[in-house]
């Protein structure tokens, strides 16, 4: 039975890996107007967000969103706006790839990518829930 | 005689178990085995997408979509 499973797995692997990655992977297949607006807003906001991250007022949480780490209206508002835009992008990816209710998977992947891309000194939330300063 | 009966019945049980295991090891066509390997593999595609989007937002690269693969 185990040998049968291994053979079937290898067969599945060979079928999938012969296809181009773009056709096989989950991706942003179409940039809808809503997605483009969200991306443009995030691009415009990027420098301000980066500045607040360096100051430790905003951090990347482990759900793929940002959290205001201090009681500051400006930081909280910026975080809300950023999270709204991110949610639009995540939902678009989920819908376009037939993931429907599995937005949480997309959120987790984005969270990991952001942890990896975070600059030294920025606050990030690990999968354990602990907040740490990126080294 | 009783001893022989126990021996034979025990042997029959062992044979039955072995044959049952053999049948299961070969695979039961009534129970097809399905492995959703494509879901695990597509996480890599999602990581690539996430990285591309974050690079685009930070101004480091152009946005790649399904219809515009990267160079």
N, CA and C atoms of all chains as a GROMACS GRO file, in nm:
protein
  618
    1UNK      N    1   0.084  -0.120   0.000
    1UNK     CA    2   0.000   0.000   0.000
    1UNK      C    3   0.088   0.126   0.000
    2UNK      N    4   0.194   0.123   0.081
    2UNK     CA    5   0.284   0.238   0.086
    2UNK      C    6   0.354   0.257  -0.047
    3UNK      N    7   0.393   0.148  -0.109
    3UNK     CA    8   0.461   0.154  -0.239
    3UNK      C    9   0.365   0.214  -0.342
    4UNK      N   10   0.239   0.174  -0.336
    4UNK     CA   11   0.139   0.228  -0.428
    4UNK      C   12   0.124   0.377  -0.411
    5UNK      N   13   0.121   0.424  -0.286
    5UNK     CA   14   0.109   0.567  -0.258
    5UNK      C   15   0.229   0.643  -0.312
    6UNK      N   16   0.347   0.588  -0.291
    6UNK     CA   17   0.470   0.655  -0.338
    6UNK      C   18   0.469   0.666  -0.489
    7UNK      N   19   0.430   0.556  -0.556
    7UNK     CA   20   0.427   0.556  -0.702
    7UNK      C   21   0.326   0.660  -0.752
    8UNK      N   22   0.210   0.664  -0.687
    8UNK     CA   23   0.106   0.760  -0.728
    8UNK      C   24   0.153   0.903  -0.706
    9UNK      N   25   0.221   0.928  -0.596
    9UNK     CA   26   0.272   1.062  -0.567
    9UNK      C   27   0.375   1.104  -0.670
   10UNK      N   28   0.467   1.014  -0.703
   10UNK     CA   29   0.570   1.046  -0.802
   10UNK      C   30   0.505   1.075  -0.936
   11UNK      N   31   0.404   0.996  -0.971
   11UNK     CA   32   0.333   1.019  -1.097
   11UNK      C   33   0.268   1.156  -1.098
   12UNK      N   34   0.198   1.191  -0.987
   12UNK     CA   35   0.133   1.322  -0.978
   12UNK      C   36   0.235   1.433  -0.989
   13UNK      N   37   0.348   1.415  -0.924
   13UNK     CA   38   0.454   1.515  -0.925
   13UNK      C   39   0.504   1.536  -1.067
   14UNK      N   40   0.523   1.429  -1.139
   14UNK     CA   41   0.576   1.440  -1.274
   14UNK      C   42   0.476   1.509  -1.364
   15UNK      N   43   0.347   1.486  -1.343
   15UNK     CA   44   0.245   1.550  -1.425
   15UNK      C   45   0.243   1.699  -1.398
   16UNK      N   46   0.249   1.737  -1.272
   16UNK     CA   47   0.240   1.879  -1.235
   16UNK      C   48   0.365   1.954  -1.278
   17UNK      N   49   0.483   1.896  -1.257
   17UNK     CA   50   0.605   1.970  -1.284
   17UNK      C   51   0.634   1.983  -1.433
   18UNK      N   52   0.564   1.910  -1.518
   18UNK     CA   53   0.587   1.927  -1.661
   18UNK      C   54   0.511   2.049  -1.713
   19UNK      N   55   0.421   2.106  -1.630
   19UNK     CA   56   0.346   2.223  -1.673
   19UNK      C   57   0.421   2.350  -1.634
   20UNK      N   58   0.402   2.459  -1.714
   20UNK     CA   59   0.468   2.586  -1.678
   20UNK      C   60   0.421   2.632  -1.541
   21UNK      N   61   0.511   2.695  -1.464
   21UNK     CA   62   0.476   2.737  -1.328
   21UNK      C   63   0.360   2.835  -1.330
   22UNK      N   64   0.357   2.924  -1.430
   22UNK     CA   65   0.251   3.025  -1.435
   22UNK      C   66   0.116   2.958  -1.449
   23UNK      N   67   0.110   2.847  -1.522
   23UNK     CA   68  -0.019   2.784  -1.543
   23UNK      C   69  -0.058   2.702  -1.421
   24UNK      N   70   0.043   2.650  -1.348
   24UNK     CA   71   0.013   2.561  -1.238
   24UNK      C   72  -0.009   2.635  -1.107
   25UNK      N   73   0.055   2.752  -1.084
   25UNK     CA   74   0.053   2.816  -0.953
   25UNK      C   75  -0.062   2.911  -0.936
   26UNK      N   76  -0.092   2.937  -0.806
   26UNK     CA   77  -0.190   3.040  -0.775
   26UNK      C   78  -0.126   3.176  -0.799
   27UNK      N   79  -0.194   3.262  -0.869
   27UNK     CA   80  -0.135   3.391  -0.902
   27UNK      C   81  -0.244   3.494  -0.922
   28UNK      N   82  -0.201   3.618  -0.939
   28UNK     CA   83  -0.294   3.725  -0.970
   28UNK      C   84  -0.316   3.720  -1.121
   29UNK      N   85  -0.424   3.657  -1.160
   29UNK     CA   86  -0.447   3.631  -1.301
   29UNK      C   87  -0.498   3.754  -1.376
   30UNK      N   88  -0.568   3.840  -1.304
   30UNK     CA   89  -0.625   3.958  -1.370
   30UNK      C   90  -0.621   4.076  -1.274
   31UNK      N   91  -0.570   4.188  -1.324
   31UNK     CA   92  -0.567   4.308  -1.241
   31UNK      C   93  -0.696   4.386  -1.267
   32UNK      N   94  -0.794   4.363  -1.183
   32UNK     CA   95  -0.923   4.432  -1.198
   32UNK      C   96  -0.905   4.578  -1.155
   33UNK      N   97  -0.999   4.664  -1.188
   33UNK     CA   98  -0.991   4.804  -1.144
   33UNK      C   99  -0.978   4.816  -0.992
   34UNK      N  100  -1.051   4.732  -0.921
   34UNK     CA  101  -1.043   4.737  -0.774
   34UNK      C  102  -0.903   4.699  -0.725
   35UNK      N  103  -0.846   4.598  -0.788
   35UNK     CA  104  -0.711   4.555  -0.750
   35UNK      C  105  -0.610   4.663  -0.785
   36UNK      N  106  -0.625   4.722  -0.904
   36UNK     CA  107  -0.532   4.827  -0.945
   36UNK      C  108  -0.540   4.947  -0.852
   37UNK      N  109  -0.661   4.984  -0.812
   37UNK     CA  110  -0.677   5.095  -0.716
   37UNK      C  111  -0.609   5.063  -0.584
   38UNK      N  112  -0.626   4.939  -0.540
   38UNK     CA  113  -0.565   4.898  -0.412
   38UNK      C  114  -0.412   4.902  -0.423
   39UNK      N  115  -0.360   4.853  -0.534
   39UNK     CA  116  -0.215   4.853  -0.554
   39UNK      C  117  -0.161   4.996  -0.563
   40UNK      N  118  -0.230   5.081  -0.634
   40UNK     CA  119  -0.186   5.220  -0.648
   40UNK      C  120  -0.186   5.291  -0.513
   41UNK      N  121  -0.290   5.267  -0.434
   41UNK     CA  122  -0.300   5.330  -0.302
   41UNK      C  123  -0.185   5.282  -0.213
   42UNK      N  124  -0.155   5.154  -0.222
   42UNK     CA  125  -0.046   5.099  -0.140
   42UNK      C  126   0.089   5.156  -0.184
   43UNK      N  127   0.105   5.174  -0.314
   43UNK     CA  128   0.230   5.233  -0.364
   43UNK      C  129   0.246   5.376  -0.314
   44UNK      N  130   0.136   5.450  -0.315
   44UNK     CA  131   0.139   5.589  -0.270
   44UNK      C  132   0.171   5.599  -0.122
   45UNK      N  133   0.122   5.501  -0.047
   45UNK     CA  134   0.133   5.500   0.099
   45UNK      C  135   0.263   5.437   0.147
   46UNK      N  136   0.334   5.374   0.057
   46UNK     CA  137   0.446   5.290   0.097
   46UNK      C  138   0.550   5.361   0.182
   47UNK      N  139   0.590   5.480   0.139
   47UNK     CA  140   0.697   5.551   0.211
   47UNK      C  141   0.653   5.591   0.352
   48UNK      N  142   0.527   5.637   0.364
   48UNK     CA  143   0.477   5.675   0.497
   48UNK      C  144   0.471   5.553   0.588
   49UNK      N  145   0.428   5.443   0.530
   49UNK     CA  146   0.417   5.319   0.608
   49UNK      C  147   0.556   5.273   0.652
   50UNK      N  148   0.651   5.281   0.560
   50UNK     CA  149   0.788   5.238   0.593
   50UNK      C  150   0.845   5.324   0.705
   51UNK      N  151   0.813   5.453   0.700
   51UNK     CA  152   0.863   5.544   0.803
   51UNK      C  153   0.808   5.507   0.941
   52UNK      N  154   0.679   5.478   0.947
   52UNK     CA  155   0.617   5.440   1.075
   52UNK      C  156   0.666   5.304   1.123
   53UNK      N  157   0.700   5.217   1.029
   53UNK     CA  158   0.755   5.086   1.068
   53UNK      C  159   0.892   5.103   1.132
   54UNK      N  160   0.974   5.190   1.073
   54UNK     CA  161   1.108   5.215   1.127
   54UNK      C  162   1.098   5.272   1.268
   55UNK      N  163   0.996   5.355   1.290
   55UNK     CA  164   0.978   5.416   1.422
   55UNK      C  165   0.914   5.321   1.521
   56UNK      N  166   0.871   5.205   1.474
   56UNK     CA  167   0.812   5.106   1.564
   56UNK      C  168   0.666   5.132   1.596
   57UNK      N  169   0.602   5.220   1.520
   57UNK     CA  170   0.462   5.253   1.548
   57UNK      C  171   0.366   5.158   1.476
   58UNK      N  172   0.415   5.096   1.373
   58UNK     CA  173   0.337   4.998   1.297
   58UNK      C  174   0.424   4.876   1.272
   59UNK      N  175   0.361   4.759   1.278
   59UNK     CA  176   0.435   4.636   1.253
   59UNK      C  177   0.355   4.541   1.166
   60UNK      N  178   0.424   4.444   1.107
   60UNK     CA  179   0.359   4.343   1.024
   60UNK      C  180   0.313   4.228   1.114
   61UNK      N  181   0.182   4.203   1.117
   61UNK     CA  182   0.134   4.093   1.201
   61UNK      C  183   0.138   3.961   1.125
   62UNK      N  184   0.107   3.854   1.194
   62UNK     CA  185   0.121   3.722   1.133
   62UNK      C  186  -0.001   3.678   1.053
   63UNK      N  187  -0.091   3.774   1.026
   63UNK     CA  188  -0.207   3.745   0.942
   63UNK      C  189  -0.200   3.814   0.807
   64UNK      N  190  -0.085   3.872   0.776
   64UNK     CA  191  -0.072   3.937   0.646
   64UNK      C  192  -0.117   4.082   0.644
   65UNK      N  193  -0.140   4.139   0.762
   65UNK     CA  194  -0.183   4.279   0.770
   65UNK      C  195  -0.089   4.355   0.862
   66UNK      N  196  -0.112   4.487   0.872
   66UNK     CA  197  -0.031   4.568   0.963
   66UNK      C  198  -0.112   4.601   1.086
   67UNK      N  199  -0.040   4.621   1.194
   67UNK     CA  200  -0.104   4.657   1.320
   67UNK      C  201  -0.038   4.783   1.375
   68UNK      N  202  -0.121   4.873   1.425
   68UNK     CA  203  -0.066   4.990   1.493
   68UNK      C  204  -0.020   4.945   1.632
   69UNK      N  205   0.102   4.974   1.664
   69UNK     CA  206   0.160   4.925   1.790
   69UNK      C  207   0.154   5.029   1.900
   70UNK      N  208   0.112   5.150   1.864
   70UNK     CA  209   0.099   5.255   1.963
   70UNK      C  210  -0.036   5.322   1.946
   71UNK      N  211  -0.081   5.387   2.054
   71UNK     CA  212  -0.207   5.461   2.047
   71UNK      C  213  -0.181   5.592   1.972
   72UNK      N  214  -0.200   5.585   1.844
   72UNK     CA  215  -0.173   5.702   1.760
   72UNK      C  216  -0.276   5.702   1.648
   73UNK      N  217  -0.353   5.809   1.641
   73UNK     CA  218  -0.462   5.814   1.543
   73UNK      C  219  -0.412   5.802   1.399
   74UNK      N  220  -0.302   5.872   1.371
   74UNK     CA  221  -0.250   5.872   1.234
   74UNK      C  222  -0.204   5.731   1.196
   75UNK      N  223  -0.134   5.667   1.289
   75UNK     CA  224  -0.084   5.532   1.261
   75UNK      C  225  -0.199   5.433   1.246
   76UNK      N  226  -0.300   5.447   1.331
   76UNK     CA  227  -0.414   5.355   1.324
   76UNK      C  228  -0.492   5.374   1.194
   77UNK      N  229  -0.506   5.497   1.153
   77UNK     CA  230  -0.580   5.524   1.029
   77UNK      C  231  -0.503   5.471   0.908
   78UNK      N  232  -0.373   5.493   0.912
   78UNK     CA  233  -0.291   5.443   0.801
   78UNK      C  234  -0.296   5.290   0.795
   79UNK      N  235  -0.291   5.228   0.911
   79UNK     CA  236  -0.298   5.082   0.918
   79UNK      C  237  -0.431   5.031   0.863
   80UNK      N  238  -0.540   5.098   0.900
   80UNK     CA  239  -0.673   5.057   0.852
   80UNK      C  240  -0.681   5.066   0.700
   81UNK      N  241  -0.631   5.177   0.647
   81UNK     CA  242  -0.637   5.196   0.501
   81UNK      C  243  -0.552   5.092   0.430
   82UNK      N  244  -0.433   5.066   0.484
   82UNK     CA  245  -0.345   4.967   0.424
   82UNK      C  246  -0.409   4.829   0.427
   83UNK      N  247  -0.469   4.796   0.538
   83UNK     CA  248  -0.532   4.664   0.551
   83UNK      C  249  -0.652   4.648   0.458
   84UNK      N  250  -0.725   4.753   0.438
   84UNK     CA  251  -0.838   4.746   0.345
   84UNK      C  252  -0.788   4.714   0.204
   85UNK      N  253  -0.682   4.781   0.164
   85UNK     CA  254  -0.627   4.757   0.031
   85UNK      C  255  -0.573   4.614   0.018
   86UNK      N  256  -0.508   4.569   0.123
   86UNK     CA  257  -0.451   4.434   0.119
   86UNK      C  258  -0.564   4.331   0.109
   87UNK      N  259  -0.672   4.355   0.180
   87UNK     CA  260  -0.784   4.261   0.180
   87UNK      C  261  -0.843   4.247   0.039
   88UNK      N  262  -0.849   4.358  -0.030
   88UNK     CA  263  -0.901   4.356  -0.168
   88UNK      C  264  -0.814   4.266  -0.256
   89UNK      N  265  -0.684   4.280  -0.239
   89UNK     CA  266  -0.590   4.201  -0.321
   89UNK      C  267  -0.600   4.053  -0.286
   90UNK      N  268  -0.605   4.022  -0.157
   90UNK     CA  269  -0.614   3.881  -0.115
   90UNK      C  270  -0.742   3.816  -0.168
   91UNK      N  271  -0.852   3.889  -0.157
   91UNK     CA  272  -0.979   3.832  -0.202
   91UNK      C  273  -0.978   3.810  -0.352
   92UNK      N  274  -0.915   3.902  -0.424
   92UNK     CA  275  -0.907   3.887  -0.569
   92UNK      C  276  -0.828   3.762  -0.606
   93UNK      N  277  -0.718   3.740  -0.539
   93UNK     CA  278  -0.637   3.622  -0.566
   93UNK      C  279  -0.717   3.496  -0.534
   94UNK      N  280  -0.787   3.498  -0.423
   94UNK     CA  281  -0.867   3.381  -0.382
   94UNK      C  282  -0.974   3.352  -0.487
   95UNK      N  283  -1.045   3.455  -0.530
   95UNK     CA  284  -1.153   3.435  -0.627
   95UNK      C  285  -1.099   3.387  -0.761
   96UNK      N  286  -0.990   3.447  -0.805
   96UNK     CA  287  -0.936   3.416  -0.937
   96UNK      C  288  -0.875   3.276  -0.943
   97UNK      N  289  -0.842   3.221  -0.829
   97UNK     CA  290  -0.780   3.089  -0.826
   97UNK      C  291  -0.872   2.983  -0.766
   98UNK      N  292  -1.000   3.018  -0.755
   98UNK     CA  293  -1.096   2.921  -0.705
   98UNK      C  294  -1.074   2.880  -0.560
   99UNK      N  295  -1.014   2.968  -0.482
   99UNK     CA  296  -0.989   2.935  -0.342
   99UNK      C  297  -1.102   2.979  -0.252
  100UNK      N  298  -1.187   3.067  -0.302
  100UNK     CA  299  -1.308   3.106  -0.230
  100UNK      C  300  -1.286   3.146  -0.086
  101UNK      N  301  -1.312   3.048   0.004
  101UNK     CA  302  -1.306   3.078   0.147
  101UNK      C  303  -1.168   3.060   0.206
  102UNK      N  304  -1.070   3.028   0.125
  102UNK     CA  305  -0.937   3.002   0.178
  102UNK      C  306  -0.849   3.126   0.174
  103UNK      N  307  -0.905   3.242   0.202
  103UNK     CA  308  -0.827   3.366   0.204
  103UNK      C  309  -0.718   3.359   0.311
  104UNK      N  310  -0.744   3.280   0.416
  104UNK     CA  311  -0.646   3.273   0.526
  104UNK      C  312  -0.514   3.214   0.480
  105UNK      N  313  -0.518   3.123   0.384
  105UNK     CA  314  -0.394   3.065   0.331
  105UNK      C  315  -0.312   3.174   0.263
  106UNK      N  316  -0.382   3.255   0.184
  106UNK     CA  317  -0.315   3.364   0.113
  106UNK      C  318  -0.258   3.464   0.212
  107UNK      N  319  -0.335   3.494   0.316
  107UNK     CA  320  -0.288   3.588   0.419
  107UNK      C  321  -0.160   3.537   0.484
  108UNK      N  322  -0.156   3.409   0.515
  108UNK     CA  323  -0.039   3.353   0.582
  108UNK      C  324   0.084   3.358   0.493
  109UNK      N  325   0.064   3.330   0.365
  109UNK     CA  326   0.177   3.332   0.272
  109UNK      C  327   0.232   3.474   0.260
  110UNK      N  328   0.142   3.571   0.246
  110UNK     CA  329   0.185   3.710   0.238
  110UNK      C  330   0.255   3.752   0.367
  111UNK      N  331   0.204   3.705   0.479
  111UNK     CA  332   0.266   3.739   0.608
  111UNK      C  333   0.411   3.689   0.612
  112UNK      N  334   0.431   3.567   0.564
  112UNK     CA  335   0.567   3.512   0.565
  112UNK      C  336   0.660   3.589   0.473
  113UNK      N  337   0.608   3.624   0.356
  113UNK     CA  338   0.689   3.701   0.261
  113UNK      C  339   0.727   3.835   0.322
  114UNK      N  340   0.633   3.898   0.393
  114UNK     CA  341   0.663   4.029   0.454
  114UNK      C  342   0.762   4.016   0.568
  115UNK      N  343   0.753   3.906   0.642
  115UNK     CA  344   0.851   3.884   0.749
  115UNK      C  345   0.991   3.874   0.689
  116UNK      N  346   0.998   3.804   0.577
  116UNK     CA  347   1.128   3.788   0.512
  116UNK      C  348   1.180   3.920   0.456
  117UNK      N  349   1.089   4.003   0.404
  117UNK     CA  350   1.130   4.128   0.341
  117UNK      C  351   1.145   4.243   0.440
  118UNK      N  352   1.102   4.223   0.563
  118UNK     CA  353   1.107   4.331   0.661
  118UNK      C  354   1.251   4.379   0.679
  119UNK      N  355   1.263   4.510   0.699
  119UNK     CA  356   1.396   4.569   0.720
  119UNK      C  357   1.438   4.546   0.865
  120UNK      N  358   1.566   4.550   0.886
  120UNK     CA  359   1.619   4.534   1.021
  120UNK      C  360   1.566   4.648   1.110
  121UNK      N  361   1.517   4.611   1.227
  121UNK     CA  362   1.465   4.711   1.320
  121UNK      C  363   1.313   4.721   1.318
  122UNK      N  364   1.250   4.669   1.216
  122UNK     CA  365   1.104   4.674   1.209
  122UNK      C  366   1.042   4.566   1.297
  123UNK      N  367   0.923   4.594   1.346
  123UNK     CA  368   0.852   4.498   1.432
  123UNK      C  369   0.774   4.401   1.346
  124UNK      N  370   0.790   4.274   1.372
  124UNK     CA  371   0.717   4.171   1.301
  124UNK      C  372   0.660   4.072   1.403
  125UNK      N  373   0.546   4.015   1.368
  125UNK     CA  374   0.484   3.916   1.456
  125UNK      C  375   0.512   3.777   1.400
  126UNK      N  376   0.569   3.693   1.484
  126UNK     CA  377   0.599   3.557   1.442
  126UNK      C  378   0.472   3.473   1.439
  127UNK      N  379   0.482   3.353   1.385
  127UNK     CA  380   0.366   3.265   1.379
  127UNK      C  381   0.320   3.224   1.520
  128UNK      N  382   0.411   3.234   1.614
  128UNK     CA  383   0.375   3.201   1.753
  128UNK      C  384   0.289   3.310   1.817
  129UNK      N  385   0.287   3.427   1.753
  129UNK     CA  386   0.212   3.540   1.809
  129UNK      C  387   0.302   3.642   1.876
  130UNK      N  388   0.429   3.607   1.894
  130UNK     CA  389   0.522   3.698   1.961
  130UNK      C  390   0.565   3.809   1.866
  131UNK      N  391   0.573   3.927   1.920
  131UNK     CA  392   0.625   4.042   1.844
  131UNK      C  393   0.773   4.054   1.871
  132UNK      N  394   0.850   4.063   1.762
  132UNK     CA  395   0.994   4.076   1.777
  132UNK      C  396   1.044   4.182   1.680
  133UNK      N  397   1.162   4.231   1.710
  133UNK     CA  398   1.224   4.328   1.621
  133UNK      C  399   1.313   4.252   1.523
  134UNK      N  400   1.292   4.276   1.395
  134UNK     CA  401   1.370   4.204   1.294
  134UNK      C  402   1.517   4.240   1.309
  135UNK      N  403   1.599   4.139   1.308
  135UNK     CA  404   1.744   4.160   1.324
  135UNK      C  405   1.810   4.198   1.191
  136UNK      N  406  -0.655  -3.412   2.006
  136UNK     CA  407  -0.747  -3.370   1.901
  136UNK      C  408  -0.783  -3.223   1.914
  137UNK      N  409  -0.807  -3.185   2.038
  137UNK     CA  410  -0.840  -3.045   2.065
  137UNK      C  411  -0.722  -2.956   2.029
  138UNK      N  412  -0.604  -3.009   2.061
  138UNK     CA  413  -0.483  -2.935   2.032
  138UNK      C  414  -0.470  -2.914   1.881
  139UNK      N  415  -0.498  -3.018   1.808
  139UNK     CA  416  -0.492  -3.008   1.661
  139UNK      C  417  -0.594  -2.907   1.609
  140UNK      N  418  -0.710  -2.908   1.670
  140UNK     CA  419  -0.816  -2.816   1.627
  140UNK      C  420  -0.772  -2.671   1.650
  141UNK      N  421  -0.712  -2.646   1.766
  141UNK     CA  422  -0.662  -2.511   1.794
  141UNK      C  423  -0.555  -2.472   1.693
  142UNK      N  424  -0.468  -2.568   1.664
  142UNK     CA  425  -0.358  -2.540   1.570
  142UNK      C  426  -0.411  -2.506   1.433
  143UNK      N  427  -0.507  -2.584   1.388
  143UNK     CA  428  -0.563  -2.561   1.253
  143UNK      C  429  -0.637  -2.427   1.249
  144UNK      N  430  -0.716  -2.403   1.353
  144UNK     CA  431  -0.792  -2.276   1.353
  144UNK      C  432  -0.697  -2.157   1.362
  145UNK      N  433  -0.588  -2.174   1.441
  145UNK     CA  434  -0.490  -2.066   1.450
  145UNK      C  435  -0.422  -2.043   1.317
  146UNK      N  436  -0.390  -2.152   1.249
  146UNK     CA  437  -0.327  -2.142   1.118
  146UNK      C  438  -0.420  -2.075   1.018
  147UNK      N  439  -0.547  -2.112   1.026
  147UNK     CA  440  -0.645  -2.050   0.936
  147UNK      C  441  -0.655  -1.900   0.963
  148UNK      N  442  -0.654  -1.862   1.090
  148UNK     CA  443  -0.660  -1.719   1.124
  148UNK      C  444  -0.540  -1.644   1.068
  149UNK      N  445  -0.423  -1.705   1.083
  149UNK     CA  446  -0.301  -1.640   1.032
  149UNK      C  447  -0.310  -1.627   0.882
  150UNK      N  448  -0.352  -1.734   0.816
  150UNK     CA  449  -0.363  -1.729   0.670
  150UNK      C  450  -0.463  -1.621   0.626
  151UNK      N  451  -0.571  -1.612   0.699
  151UNK     CA  452  -0.675  -1.512   0.669
  151UNK      C  453  -0.618  -1.372   0.683
  152UNK      N  454  -0.546  -1.350   0.794
  152UNK     CA  455  -0.488  -1.216   0.817
  152UNK      C  456  -0.384  -1.182   0.710
  153UNK      N  457  -0.301  -1.278   0.678
  153UNK     CA  458  -0.197  -1.255   0.578
  153UNK      C  459  -0.260  -1.224   0.443
  154UNK      N  460  -0.359  -1.303   0.407
  154UNK     CA  461  -0.423  -1.282   0.277
  154UNK      C  462  -0.492  -1.145   0.276
  155UNK      N  463  -0.555  -1.108   0.389
  155UNK     CA  464  -0.620  -0.978   0.399
  155UNK      C  465  -0.518  -0.866   0.382
  156UNK      N  466  -0.402  -0.880   0.448
  156UNK     CA  467  -0.298  -0.780   0.436
  156UNK      C  468  -0.248  -0.772   0.293
  157UNK      N  469  -0.231  -0.889   0.232
  157UNK     CA  470  -0.181  -0.892   0.095
  157UNK      C  471  -0.278  -0.819   0.003
  158UNK      N  472  -0.407  -0.848   0.019
  158UNK     CA  473  -0.507  -0.782  -0.065
  158UNK      C  474  -0.500  -0.632  -0.046
  159UNK      N  475  -0.488  -0.587   0.079
  159UNK     CA  476  -0.485  -0.442   0.104
  159UNK      C  477  -0.358  -0.380   0.047
  160UNK      N  478  -0.246  -0.458   0.056
  160UNK     CA  479  -0.120  -0.403   0.008
  160UNK      C  480  -0.126  -0.384  -0.143
  161UNK      N  481  -0.196  -0.473  -0.214
  161UNK     CA  482  -0.205  -0.461  -0.360
  161UNK      C  483  -0.288  -0.340  -0.397
  162UNK      N  484  -0.388  -0.310  -0.318
  162UNK     CA  485  -0.472  -0.194  -0.350
  162UNK      C  486  -0.612  -0.238  -0.386
  163UNK      N  487  -0.706  -0.171  -0.336
  163UNK     CA  488  -0.846  -0.206  -0.358
  163UNK      C  489  -0.902  -0.113  -0.464
  164UNK      N  490  -0.940  -0.165  -0.580
  164UNK     CA  491  -0.993  -0.078  -0.686
  164UNK      C  492  -1.122  -0.008  -0.646
  165UNK      N  493  -1.188  -0.060  -0.541
  165UNK     CA  494  -1.310   0.004  -0.495
  165UNK      C  495  -1.280   0.127  -0.413
  166UNK      N  496  -1.154   0.142  -0.369
  166UNK     CA  497  -1.116   0.258  -0.289
  166UNK      C  498  -0.999   0.329  -0.356
  167UNK      N  499  -1.025   0.412  -0.455
  167UNK     CA  500  -0.915   0.480  -0.523
  167UNK      C  501  -0.844   0.576  -0.427
  168UNK      N  502  -0.713   0.584  -0.445
  168UNK     CA  503  -0.632   0.670  -0.360
  168UNK      C  504  -0.607   0.800  -0.432
  169UNK      N  505  -0.637   0.909  -0.369
  169UNK     CA  506  -0.617   1.039  -0.431
  169UNK      C  507  -0.527   1.124  -0.343
  170UNK      N  508  -0.428   1.183  -0.402
  170UNK     CA  509  -0.340   1.272  -0.328
  170UNK      C  510  -0.348   1.409  -0.391
  171UNK      N  511  -0.386   1.507  -0.310
  171UNK     CA  512  -0.396   1.643  -0.363
  171UNK      C  513  -0.260   1.711  -0.358
  172UNK      N  514  -0.166   1.657  -0.432
  172UNK     CA  515  -0.032   1.714  -0.428
  172UNK      C  516  -0.029   1.853  -0.488
  173UNK      N  517  -0.120   1.885  -0.579
  173UNK     CA  518  -0.116   2.014  -0.648
  173UNK      C  519  -0.138   2.129  -0.551
  174UNK      N  520  -0.210   2.106  -0.440
  174UNK     CA  521  -0.235   2.214  -0.345
  174UNK      C  522  -0.105   2.253  -0.276
  175UNK      N  523  -0.025   2.157  -0.235
  175UNK     CA  524   0.101   2.184  -0.169
  175UNK      C  525   0.195   2.255  -0.264
  176UNK      N  526   0.204   2.209  -0.387
  176UNK     CA  527   0.297   2.266  -0.483
  176UNK      C  528   0.259   2.410  -0.516
  177UNK      N  529   0.129   2.443  -0.520
  177UNK     CA  530   0.088   2.576  -0.558
  177UNK      C  531   0.121   2.682  -0.455
  178UNK      N  532   0.160   2.646  -0.335
  178UNK     CA  533   0.202   2.744  -0.236
  178UNK      C  534   0.325   2.816  -0.288
  179UNK      N  535   0.408   2.746  -0.361
  179UNK     CA  536   0.527   2.809  -0.418
  179UNK      C  537   0.487   2.917  -0.516
  180UNK      N  538   0.385   2.888  -0.597
  180UNK     CA  539   0.335   2.988  -0.691
  180UNK      C  540   0.279   3.108  -0.618
  181UNK      N  541   0.213   3.084  -0.506
  181UNK     CA  542   0.155   3.191  -0.427
  181UNK      C  543   0.265   3.277  -0.364
  182UNK      N  544   0.371   3.213  -0.320
  182UNK     CA  545   0.484   3.288  -0.264
  182UNK      C  546   0.545   3.379  -0.369
  183UNK      N  547   0.557   3.325  -0.489
  183UNK     CA  548   0.614   3.405  -0.599
  183UNK      C  549   0.525   3.525  -0.629
  184UNK      N  550   0.394   3.501  -0.629
  184UNK     CA  551   0.298   3.609  -0.652
  184UNK      C  552   0.307   3.714  -0.543
  185UNK      N  553   0.312   3.669  -0.418
  185UNK     CA  554   0.320   3.761  -0.305
  185UNK      C  555   0.446   3.847  -0.314
  186UNK      N  556   0.556   3.783  -0.347
  186UNK     CA  557   0.684   3.854  -0.358
  186UNK      C  558   0.677   3.958  -0.470
  187UNK      N  559   0.618   3.920  -0.581
  187UNK     CA  560   0.607   4.012  -0.694
  187UNK      C  561   0.522   4.133  -0.659
  188UNK      N  562   0.410   4.108  -0.590
  188UNK     CA  563   0.321   4.219  -0.552
  188UNK      C  564   0.391   4.313  -0.455
  189UNK      N  565   0.459   4.256  -0.356
  189UNK     CA  566   0.528   4.341  -0.258
  189UNK      C  567   0.643   4.418  -0.324
  190UNK      N  568   0.711   4.357  -0.417
  190UNK     CA  569   0.817   4.428  -0.489
  190UNK      C  570   0.760   4.540  -0.574
  191UNK      N  571   0.642   4.515  -0.631
  191UNK     CA  572   0.576   4.617  -0.713
  191UNK      C  573   0.534   4.735  -0.625
  192UNK      N  574   0.476   4.706  -0.511
  192UNK     CA  575   0.429   4.813  -0.420
  192UNK      C  576   0.548   4.897  -0.370
  193UNK      N  577   0.661   4.831  -0.350
  193UNK     CA  578   0.778   4.904  -0.300
  193UNK      C  579   0.855   4.972  -0.413
  194UNK      N  580   0.811   4.948  -0.536
  194UNK     CA  581   0.875   5.012  -0.650
  194UNK      C  582   0.996   4.939  -0.704
  195UNK      N  583   1.016   4.816  -0.659
  195UNK     CA  584   1.137   4.742  -0.699
  195UNK      C  585   1.121   4.670  -0.831
  196UNK      N  586   0.997   4.642  -0.871
  196UNK     CA  587   0.978   4.569  -0.997
  196UNK      C  588   0.841   4.597  -1.057
  197UNK      N  589   0.822   4.545  -1.177
  197UNK     CA  590   0.693   4.557  -1.244
  197UNK      C  591   0.602   4.446  -1.196
  198UNK      N  592   0.472   4.466  -1.213
  198UNK     CA  593   0.376   4.366  -1.172
  198UNK      C  594   0.362   4.259  -1.280
  199UNK      N  595   0.371   4.134  -1.240
  199UNK     CA  596   0.353   4.023  -1.332
  199UNK      C  597   0.218   3.959  -1.307
  200UNK      N  598   0.143   3.938  -1.414
  200UNK     CA  599   0.017   3.866  -1.400
  200UNK      C  600   0.022   3.742  -1.487
  201UNK      N  601  -0.085   3.668  -1.491
  201UNK     CA  602  -0.092   3.545  -1.570
  201UNK      C  603  -0.065   3.572  -1.717
  202UNK      N  604  -0.112   3.692  -1.763
  202UNK     CA  605  -0.101   3.722  -1.904
  202UNK      C  606   0.030   3.791  -1.939
  203UNK      N  607   0.105   3.835  -1.834
  203UNK     CA  608   0.232   3.903  -1.860
  203UNK      C  609   0.341   3.840  -1.775
  204UNK      N  610   0.387   3.721  -1.817
  204UNK     CA  611   0.491   3.653  -1.739
  204UNK      C  612   0.619   3.735  -1.738
  205UNK      N  613   0.697   3.715  -1.631
  205UNK     CA  614   0.820   3.791  -1.616
  205UNK      C  615   0.920   3.752  -1.722
  206UNK      N  616   1.020   3.834  -1.741
  206UNK     CA  617   1.121   3.807  -1.844
  206UNK      C  618   1.216   3.697  -1.796
   0.00000   0.00000   0.00000
